[in-house]
Amino acid sequence: MKRRTMRQARARNESSHHHNVYVVLLDERARAWSRERRKLKAKAGEAELKPCVYVGMTGLSTEERFANHLNGVKAAKVVERFGVRLLPELFEHLNPMPYEAALAMEADLADDLRAEGYCVFGGH
């Protein structure tokens, strides 16, 4: 039987918690791309429209992933064309997490933002 040292256990645990969810603010022109445009127009009379955002998940730092989007590296076209900046106030408190949790959190965060009136891309 192999003994685990504390360093091995800590390294294994830390490496499993390196995934992040992130939210990118998109230029207002991205709204024209939205499939939910009709729904958003219907809600416009009720409340002011919130901005368009992209929700994603990454094993990189959020800043590095955003830079990759802007440079066309494994980029979502909507972020490559309309990405403005990260919105850390919407995701920073959630990170980091294991891969499985990040997958679920990406979808949950996108659903929550849609419910609040944001025009959301991504969030698979």
PETAZI-V255000 format. One line per field, one symbol per residue. ss: DSSP state (~ for helix, > for strand, _ for the rest). psi: psi as a letter, one per 30 degrees, with the letter a starting at -180 (. if undefined). A space follows every 50 residues. Layout:
ss: ???
psi: ???
//
This chain:
ss: _____~~~~~~~~~~___>>>>>>>>_~~~~~~___~~~~~~~~______ _>>>>>>>___~~~~~~~~~______~~~~~~>>>>_~~~_~~~__>_~~ ~~~~~~~~~~~~~~~___>>>>__
psi: kkkkleeeeeeeeeffhgkkllkkkllfffeffkfgeeeeeefefelkkl lklkklklflleeeeeeeefggjhkkeeeeegkelliffffeffllllee eeeeeeeeeeeeeeffgkjklbh.
//
